[in-house]
């Protein structure tokens, strides 16, 4: 069993409009845009990162907004819901706030003994806010959110699977332990993590596979402290039979990827070097930052990319 995995690092999803996406996560949810860069493989498409003040692992939601992308179809083999942690007692505030902004899919529920508020982003992607008593992670309040209400980071992610057996084995190998079950959902958690320590496996044997598009989660990333730990994880996964990519430099972390038996794309990302490697903390996410290999395209990209308000 691996001991290097420290919970979630980030989640990366697909969207169809960069301005709409930026507005939702900064002005509606109150997160900070900590990086404005481009897709390594498609530099004419933004890669936008939102999180807490410094983009702490376990707080960062990232997006590839492909203009006018076809909406995805929900199904199995994907992350069905991303859950943020908020202070206990804050859900009435959030329900009023999201309703006033015409956010769709609002629904209150009790889930594994936690009060939750479900909602969808403009592309139909599933989210929830969960009240958590003991989350001491500092909240970003720079976009006008009160510390009594602001998002602390991720709480969990829910995976929709036609058969959760092999995924359960993989999570156990990665250091997660089964902690509860409710209906067709089994909850796993890792100790000593980033605060975003929980994964829910939703077993849906009769549901067809998802079709990726706007509103789909592209991949889920798990955190390790550094490159040495990442190499240990990579070797263990290779020895177990997984096809794992070489280590890839993503500027703000190093990454490896592998496809799971259930179809979900996993990434293992380092907590180093962080989002302040090329911007002062006070100005994170303001300037367009380009990977070195795409810097020669700056003039053309600045003309083509949709302008995003600060």
N, C-alpha and C positions, 0 to 999 in steps of 0.2 A: 504493500500500500504506500502511495506517495504521501509525503508530509510537506511538500514545498508549496502546494496550492493554498492561496490565502483568500479565497472567495472570489467575487467578481472584480474585474478590472474595468471593463467598459462594455457597452452594447453598441452595435452599429446597424443602422436601419436605412431603408430607402425611402425617398420622398420625391415629390414632383415639382416643388417650387421652393427655392432657397429663401426668399423673403418671407413667405408664409411660415416656413419651418422655423426660421430665426425668430420671428415675432412670437410664435406659440411658446417656444421654450424659454425665451428671455422675458417677454412681457406678460404671458399668462402664467407660466409655471415659476417664473422668477429666478431661473438659473443664469449663470454667467456664461457667455460665450468665451471660452478660453483659447480657442484657436480657429483661425480662418485660413485654411490651406486648400489643397486640391487632391483629388484622387490620384494615387501614384500611377495607376494603369490607364486612367482617362483624365488627363490634366485639364480638360475643358469643363470638368465637373467639380464643383466644390467638395471639400470634406470639412464639415463643420462639427466642432466639439463644444458641448455644453456640460457644465458641472458646478462644483463649488468654487471658491475663490481661486484656487491654484490647480484645479483639475485633479484632485486627489483620486487615486485608484479606488474604484467602488462608487464613484459619483458621476462618471462621465458617460453621457449619451452622445453618440456621434451619428452623422448623417451624410449620405451621398444623395444630394438632390438632383436627380436627372430631370431636366425640363420636360413636362408633359408626359411623364412616364405612365404607362398603363397601371391601373390599380391591381394589386395582388389579390389572389383568392385565398382566404383562410382555409386551413386544413391541418393535416398532421405532418410531422417532420419539420417543425418550425417552433420558434419561440412564440407562444401565443399571447403572453402578457408580461410586461415589465412593471415592477412594483417599486415605488419610491417610499422611503421612510419619512414620516412627519410626526411632530409631537402629539402626545395624547391630548385629546380635546380639541384638536384643530380641524376635524373634518367638517363641522358645520360652516366654518369660515370658507373652506375650500369648496364645499357644495354651492354656497352662495356665489363665490367668485367665478367658478366655472360655468354655472348656469347663466350668470349675467353676461358672460362672453360667448354664449351660445355653443359651448362645448357639448359634443354629442356623446350618447351612451352612458350618461350619469346613472349610477345605481349604487346604493348603500348595501352592504352585506356584512355578515360575520363569517370570517374565514379562518379556520384553525384558532378560534378564540380571539382573533384580532378584528377590530373595526376597520373596514376598508371602504373606499369610494372608488368605483370603477369609472373609466371614461375612455374616450377615443381621441386621438390627435386628428388634425385635419385630413390626413390620408387614411383614417380608419384603423390605425394601429392601436392595439389594446394596451391600456395602462391602468394602474391603480395606485392609490395612496393608502398606506397602512399606518395606523397609529402605533407607535413604538414607545414604551415607557423609558427604556434605558439607553437610547441612542445618544451618545455624548459627542458625536461628530459635530464640529462647528458648521453652522449654516451660512450660506452666502446671502447677505441682505442688501447688497449693493443695488439691486433693481427694485428697491422699495418694499421688499417683503419684511415683515416683522419676524424676529427670531422665535417668537411664540408659534409661528405657523410655517416657517420656511422648510423646504425639503432639505434633509440631511445627506442624502445619497440614496443609492439603491437599497432596497430591502431584500428583493428576491426576483427570480424570473421563473415563469411557468412554461414548460415544454409540452407541446401536444404531440403525442406519439400513438401509433397504431398498436405497438407492443412495447411496453416500458421495461421489459426484462433485461435486455442487453444494455440499455442506458443505465439502469440501476447498477448493473455490474461495473460499468465504466466509472460512474460517480463514486462507487465504493472504492475502486482502485485509485481514484484521484484524491481520496482522503475524506470523502463525505460519509456521513452516517445517517441511516434512516431514523427519523425522530417522531413521525406521526403519519397517520393515514386518515383520510376523510372521503368516503365514497370512492370515486375512481381516481383520487389524487393522493399521491404519496410524497411526503415532504422529507427532504434530505438537507443536512447542514454540515458545514465544516467549522471546526473550532479555531479560535485565534486568527480570524480573518480580517478583512478590510471593514467589516460591519455589514457588508453585502454578502452574507454567508449562506443564504438559503436558496435551494432549487426545488421546485415542485414539478413532479412528473404527472401529467394528465393522460390517463390511458383511454384512448378513443378507438377501439378496434374496428368500428364500422365507418369511420370518417376517412374520406379520400385525402390523398396527399395535397399539400398546399401548392399554389402556383405563385412564384415570387414576382413582386412588383411593388409599386408605391404602397407603403403601409406595412411592408414585410421587414422582419429583422433579418439582416444579411448574415450576421454571426454574433456569437456571444464569446467574450474574452474573459479568461480567468487570470488572476494575478499571481506572479511570483516576485520575490524580492529583487533578484538580479539575474544577470546572464548565466552565472554559474548554476544557479538553481534551475534555470530554464533548460540548460543543457542536460542536467540530470533527468528532468521530466521528459525531454525529447528522447533520450536513450531508453528510458523505461517504456515509453509508448511504442517505440520502434521494436523493442524486444518482445512486446506483447502482441505485435502484429499490425499495428496501425501504420498507415502511410502518412508520414509527417513531413511537412516541407522543411527545407533548410531554414536557418534563422534569417529573418528579413529585417533590415533596419527601417523602421517607420519614423525616424527622426526623434520622436518623443518617447519611444519605447522600442524594444526589439520583440519580434513576434514570430511564432510558429503556428501552423494551422493543420488541422486534420478533420476529415469528415467522419461523423459518428455513425454507428449502425442505424440509428433512427432517422438519419438524414440531416441532422442539425450540424452546421459548421462550427467547430470549436477553434478558438485561438487561445494560446497561452502567451501573455504579454508581461514584460518586466515593469517594475515600478520605477525604474530608472530610464532615461535621465530626467524626464518630466517636461512639462509644458513651458517652463521658464528658461529653457536652454537657449532660446533665440529671441525672447521678449522679456522685458522687465515685468514683474508681477503686477504692477499697477496698470499695465497697458496690454495685458493678455487679450488676444482675440481681436485686436483693433486693425492691425495691418495684414495684408495678404502675404502669407509666408509660403514659399515654394520649395519643394525638395530640390536639392542641388542639381539633379539631372534635368529639371524643368525650368531652372532659372532663366535660361536663354529664351524662354517663351513668354516672359513676363509682359512685355509690351502687348503682344497679341492677346494674352489671357485677360489682362486688365480691360481690354476693349470688349472682349466677348462675354466674360462672366457677368451675370446679373448683379448690379450694385446692391449691396445689403447695408441698411442703416447700421450705425455703430451700436 
